[in-house]
Amino acid sequence: MQLLFGSLPVIAKVVLVEVPAIALVGIRVLIVAFVLLAFQIYRKRVWLQTRADYLRLAILGFFGVVLNQLLFIGGLSLTKASNVSLLVITIPIFTLLVSALVGIERLTAFKIAAVGLAAAGAIILIDPANASFSSATTLGDLMIILNSLAFSIYVATSKEVVTRNGAFRSMMWVFIFSSVICVPLAIYSLSRTGITGISWNSWALILYISIFATAVPYLLNAYAISHVSPAAVAIFIYLQPLIGFFLAAVFLDEMLDVRFVIATVLVFIGVFLVTRRRSPSNLPAPA
């Protein structure tokens, strides 16, 4: 999931040269909704068993797709990629806090330390000196932070309904509800800029973004949420910069220095501590 999500910022930057941010969000949401609906019709698993789950998935769609995607793509177009890489490390922190507030997880000093350890590794790797939080990028930076909060709310509160309905059916309805808002916004945006100026290369990248950087990661995220805690799902965001640096070394012949090694150790220790299973002797006694 993180490998596919990690490819989004760079590819989206290329597409945003020709396609407005709102239009890109609407197009990708529509494509994902159509693909998942067609797949679920083929499987004959479209409708939900519990009516109340339609409302729950609509709310999840608003936070996890509508706000998340509009704020992320919009913020990405207004700030530097290095700023985005640094600010998204707030997602696991927000997720842990939201999970504690709604009673899904206990906010323990151990978990806070583990998340902080992994965050420190990501910060060392990204190097805050490369970020530039100037007035020119302030709006974009704020949008990325709000995007992190919206996605954290989605991750922290989606476990129950996704587990009950399954990843494919849940995500289908999440994107169907999201398209009700995103598609009209995209149509309005394209009506002002036009669609003829979009090259075939950009359409190919949009298709990649929709399938491999949106549909597949959201499905993997939903599957992961139904099997592990929200904090465990969120903390894997810290693997994204490691993946980026590693791919750069493999395909671009860039050198991996001592900083990469230190960051890798810190991130993996933090991820291990958050995701490790506690022994029965350490679990709280049942009420």
Secondary structure, 3 states (H helix, E strand, C coil): CHHHHHCHHHHHHHHCCCCCHHHHHHHHHHHHHHHHHHHHHHHCCCCCCCCHHHHHHHHHHHHHHHHHHHHHHHHHCCCCHHHHHHHCCHHHHHHHHHHHHCCCCCCCHHHHHHHHHHHHHHHHHHCHHHCCCCCCCHHHHHHHHHHHHHHHHHHHHCHHHHHHHCHHHHHHHHHHHHHHHHHHHHHHHHHHHCCCCCCHHHHHHHHHHHHHHHHHHHHHHHHHHCCCCHHHHHHHHHHHHHHHHHHHHHHCCCCCCHHHHHHHHHHHHHHHHHHCCCCHHHCCCCC
